[in-house]
Amino acid sequence: MKTVLCLCLAVCAAAGVPLKSSEVIPNFVEYYDDNKDWYAAGLEKEANLNLLSDVSRNPANNRYLLYTRRNPSASQTLRIDNTNSIIYSQFNANNPTVVIVHGWISNQYTDLNIRVRDTFLRKSDVNIIVMEWRRLASSDYITAVAGVPAVGRGLGQFLRFLNSVTGAPFETMHLVGFSLGAHVVGNAGRELNGKVARITVSCITVCNYRVTLQILSVFILQKISGIDEF
């Protein structure tokens, strides 16, 4: 990975510190979603194994919505293993590609997606792909977290397919992830063996107990060549 831009604002006690037997460990985590709404997510519920199995088997559960300067507000849906959906779209392999991935309790219409999309398109002529993984992201927190690696692998597989169809180089791809979407793009980068040019993550979390960081850190890239904070 040539560059990883990381904006990670976390207010937590250090992970991995032994807990005293007398300490009471809250069984929830609090954080803002992409619309800046505050959530308290319970951590006692068991993951939905049926949903996780379906997400793992079928990467087409993710949706890829293309925006360009020729269609700045009306998306075109790109589909993995569907060549026509790509070659008959406005996708231009000569332009850089920016992939935006929302977080938990969010979807394609989340305000943050729209603002980031519009900012990129104002700045330069790029392909914007908004990845929508609503089916898993709208589930309970434990299930969503557990499914993140499969969603990220699916994104990586889609980008590999996009590259094979259009020749769009990985070196011009920029992945942007918010909240749990940050871990999705990290897993996508891993699936592509670090070939994408840039990953930007915004991970805003307030942890209510120490091992929460350990839960989330499973999904962060293991190998990072450089981190620029901004």
N, C-alpha and C positions, 0 to 999 in steps of 0.2 A: 504494500500500500504506500504510495508516494507521499501522501499527506493525509493526516486524519485531523480534522478540526473538531475540537471537543468543547462544548459548553455544558458542563455538568455541575449543577447547583444542588448540592445535597447537604442537608442538615441532619447529621446522624452521629451517634457515638461510634467509635472505631469498631469495625467488624473483627470478629475473631477473638475479642477479649473475653476471657472466662467470666461466666456469670456467677455471682454469689448465690448460694442456695436460698437466701432470703429475698432475692429480687423478684418482683412481680413483672412478668414479661407480657406486655399488651399483645393481643392476638389480632392486630390489624395494622395496616400501613395507611398513612394519609398522604395525599398529594393532589396537585392540580391536574386536570385534564387539559386537552389542547385548547379548550375554550375558556380556560382559567377558572373553571368551576372546581370547588374543593370536594374531594371524595375521601371517605374512610373505607378501605377495602378489607373485609374480613379474610383471615388467613387460616381458618379452621376447616373450611369447606373442602371436600374432596373434589379433585378435578373431574370434569366430564370426559370420561375415557372414550365414549362413542364419538364425540365431537373431535377429540384429539386424533383418533384413528382416521377419521375422514379427512381431516386437514393434512395429515401425513401422507395419505394415499393419493390425494387429488390436489396438486398445486393450482389447478384451475379454479379453486375456491377464491383465489386472489383475483382482483380485477385491476386492469392497467388502463388508465384513462389518459389519453394523449391530448395535450394542448400545445399549440404553436401560435406564432403571430398571425397565421392565417385562420386559426380557429381558437382565439384566446379565451372564450368562455363556453363554447359548446364542445364537449369532449368527444373523442373518437375512441372506441374500445379496442385495444390490442389484445389478442388472445394467444396464449402459448400453444404451439403446435398448429396454429392457423395462419399460414403464410399470407393468405389474401387479406386478412385483417390488418396486416402491416403494410404490404406493398400498395394497397389502395387507400392508405391513410395519408395524412400530411407529414408523416415522419420523414425527416431529412437526415440521412446518415452523415452528411457533410457538416452538420451543426452539432455542437455539444449536447449531451443528454443529461437532464437533471431529474432524478427520481425522488419524489417526496412521499414519505411514509408516516401516516398519523399514528397516534397512540391509542391507549385503552379508552373505551367509551367514546370513540370518535369515528368519523367516516369521511367520505369524499367531500361532504358539504361543510365540514368543520372550518370555521373562519380562518384559522391559521393556514390551512391548505391554500385557501383562496388568496390570502395576502402574500404568502411566499411565492405562489405561482405568478401572480401579477407583478411582483417585484422583479423576478428573474426575467420575465418577458419584456418589461420596460427597459431593463438594462442591456439585454442582448438577444440575438436571434437564436433561440435554443429549442430543443424538444423538451417539454415538461411532461413527465409521466407521474400522475398521482396514483399511487398504489392504494387500493382500498381492500382492507382485510376485515371488513365489518363483522362478518359472521363470527370470527373468533374474538375480535376486539370488543364486541358487545356482550360477550359471555362474562362469567364471574372472573375475578382477578386471578385466582389460582389457575384456572383453566387457560386463561389468556397467556399468563407467564409460561406455563408448561408448553404451550403450542408455538411460542415464538421461534425456536430453532427451525421447526418445519416450515413456518411461514417465510423465514429468511432464506432457507434453502430453495423454496419455491421461487422467490424473487431472483436469486442467483441463476436458477435454471431458465427463467424467463429471459433474463438479460443475455444469457448464452445463446438462446434461440434467436433473440433479436439481432445479435452479432452475426449469427450464421446466415440469417435472411438478408440483412442489409449491408453487412460489412462495417457497421458502426463500431469504431474501436473502443475497447474497454478504457483506453487511456484518455478518452474524452467524456467519460461517465462520472457523474457526481451524485452520490447518494446522500439524502438528507432525511434524518429520522428524529421524531419527537417522542419523548417519554418511552413507552415500550417499543415504539417504532425505531428508536435508537438502537435497540438490541436486534431488531429485525434487520436493519441495514448492516450491522456488524456481522451477523450470520451470513448475509448475502455476500459480503466481502470475503468471508472465509470460503464460501462455496466456490467463489471465482479465484481462489488462491491469491488474493491480494492484487488482482490485476486492475481493478478500477482506480481511476486517478485520485479520487478524493471522497472522503466520508465526513459528513458534518453531523454531529449529534447534539441534541438538547435533551438532557435528562434531569428533569426537575422533580425531586422527590424529598419528602420529609419522612424519615424513618422513625417508627415508634419503638423499635427494638433492634438490638444489635445484629442479629443474624439476617435481617432483611437485606443488607448489602450482599451477604453471601448468596441469597436466593437470586438476586438480580445479576450479580457479577458473573454467573455461569454463562451468560449470553453475550458478554463483551468480548471483542476480539482478543485472542491470546497473544498475537504478535503484531505489534504496532511499531512502525519505523520512526514515527515522529508525531508529537502532539502539539498543536498550536492552540492556546486558549485565547478566547476573545469574548 
